[in-house]
Amino acid sequence: MTMKIVFDRNKCTGAYSCVQEEPEKWKPASDGKVDLDGSVQKKPGIFECAITQEELEKARIAAAVCPASAIKVVEE
């Protein structure tokens, strides 16, 4: 199974809830939003990052606490 985080940076409001939950993956950016460490931009403003089984729970929590619903965890 492939697991990944899909981050819509266009929706990000800079609440930093994800940073508080998973500072290893989410980094504050100079424009007031966040960046997903290790991600690749797939479309303008849409970033993806593969995750491991060990990272899955933290990724789910980061997605759950995002007030803008900018973070999705996809399992294929």
C-alpha atoms as a printed R data frame, in Angstrom:
   type eleno elety resid chain resno      x      y      z
1  ATOM     1    CA   MET     A     1  0.000  0.000  0.000
2  ATOM     2    CA   THR     A     2  1.212  3.484 -0.877
3  ATOM     3    CA   MET     A     3  0.570  6.255  1.613
4  ATOM     4    CA   LYS     A     4  1.081  9.953  1.084
5  ATOM     5    CA   ILE     A     5  0.219 13.394  2.339
6  ATOM     6    CA   VAL     A     6 -1.446 15.732 -0.140
7  ATOM     7    CA   PHE     A     7 -1.137 19.361  0.937
8  ATOM     8    CA   ASP     A     8 -3.085 22.171 -0.728
9  ATOM     9    CA   ARG     A     9 -0.899 25.116  0.180
10 ATOM    10    CA   ASN     A    10 -3.400 27.471 -1.461
11 ATOM    11    CA   LYS     A    11 -5.854 26.710  1.384
12 ATOM    12    CA   CYS     A    12 -3.273 27.103  4.163
13 ATOM    13    CA   THR     A    13 -4.119 29.882  6.626
14 ATOM    14    CA   GLY     A    14 -0.929 29.663  8.668
15 ATOM    15    CA   ALA     A    15 -2.558 28.442 11.877
16 ATOM    16    CA   TYR     A    16  0.519 26.203 12.425
17 ATOM    17    CA   SER     A    17 -1.591 23.456 14.012
18 ATOM    18    CA   CYS     A    18  0.254 20.925 11.845
19 ATOM    19    CA   VAL     A    19  3.620 22.320 12.955
20 ATOM    20    CA   GLN     A    20  2.654 21.808 16.594
21 ATOM    21    CA   GLU     A    21  1.599 18.201 15.925
22 ATOM    22    CA   GLU     A    22  4.418 17.155 13.596
23 ATOM    23    CA   PRO     A    23  7.334 19.630 13.523
24 ATOM    24    CA   GLU     A    24  9.524 17.089 11.694
25 ATOM    25    CA   LYS     A    25  7.329 17.376  8.566
26 ATOM    26    CA   TRP     A    26  5.740 20.827  8.758
27 ATOM    27    CA   LYS     A    27  7.860 23.977  8.740
28 ATOM    28    CA   PRO     A    28  6.759 27.607  9.097
29 ATOM    29    CA   ALA     A    29  7.435 29.538  5.887
30 ATOM    30    CA   SER     A    30  8.391 33.181  5.442
31 ATOM    31    CA   ASP     A    31  5.021 34.000  3.819
32 ATOM    32    CA   GLY     A    32  3.055 32.999  6.932
33 ATOM    33    CA   LYS     A    33  2.007 29.600  5.598
34 ATOM    34    CA   VAL     A    34  3.725 26.243  6.093
35 ATOM    35    CA   ASP     A    35  5.863 23.986  3.935
36 ATOM    36    CA   LEU     A    36  5.711 20.189  3.868
37 ATOM    37    CA   ASP     A    37  9.273 18.947  4.266
38 ATOM    38    CA   GLY     A    38 10.342 16.485  1.571
39 ATOM    39    CA   SER     A    39  7.352 17.164 -0.660
40 ATOM    40    CA   VAL     A    40  7.131 17.594 -4.420
41 ATOM    41    CA   GLN     A    41  4.831 20.102 -6.100
42 ATOM    42    CA   LYS     A    42  2.432 18.170 -8.375
43 ATOM    43    CA   LYS     A    43  0.278 21.129 -9.479
44 ATOM    44    CA   PRO     A    44  0.482 24.824 -8.599
45 ATOM    45    CA   GLY     A    45  0.149 24.936 -4.816
46 ATOM    46    CA   ILE     A    46 -0.466 21.174 -4.449
47 ATOM    47    CA   PHE     A    47  2.337 19.241 -2.762
48 ATOM    48    CA   GLU     A    48  2.710 15.506 -2.114
49 ATOM    49    CA   CYS     A    49  4.987 13.551  0.170
50 ATOM    50    CA   ALA     A    50  5.217  9.773  0.574
51 ATOM    51    CA   ILE     A    51  4.982  8.569  4.168
52 ATOM    52    CA   THR     A    52  5.746  5.345  5.972
53 ATOM    53    CA   GLN     A    53  3.472  3.286  8.180
54 ATOM    54    CA   GLU     A    54  5.292  4.766 11.177
55 ATOM    55    CA   GLU     A    55  4.453  8.307 10.024
56 ATOM    56    CA   LEU     A    56  0.811  7.565  9.243
57 ATOM    57    CA   GLU     A    57 -0.726  8.346 12.639
58 ATOM    58    CA   LYS     A    58  1.050 11.706 12.973
59 ATOM    59    CA   ALA     A    59  0.009 12.589  9.424
60 ATOM    60    CA   ARG     A    60 -3.615 11.774 10.242
61 ATOM    61    CA   ILE     A    61 -3.468 13.976 13.335
62 ATOM    62    CA   ALA     A    62 -1.941 16.864 11.363
63 ATOM    63    CA   ALA     A    63 -4.753 16.530  8.810
64 ATOM    64    CA   ALA     A    64 -7.394 16.413 11.541
65 ATOM    65    CA   VAL     A    65 -6.191 19.572 13.296
66 ATOM    66    CA   CYS     A    66 -5.827 21.670 10.125
67 ATOM    67    CA   PRO     A    67 -8.588 24.307 10.368
68 ATOM    68    CA   ALA     A    68 -8.437 24.933  6.596
69 ATOM    69    CA   SER     A    69 -8.681 21.243  5.625
70 ATOM    70    CA   ALA     A    70 -5.559 21.747  3.518
71 ATOM    71    CA   ILE     A    71 -4.015 18.385  4.479
72 ATOM    72    CA   LYS     A    72 -5.218 15.005  3.247
73 ATOM    73    CA   VAL     A    73 -3.775 11.562  3.936
74 ATOM    74    CA   VAL     A    74 -4.196  9.231  0.966
75 ATOM    75    CA   GLU     A    75 -3.820  5.467  1.202
76 ATOM    76    CA   GLU     A    76 -3.799  3.594 -2.114
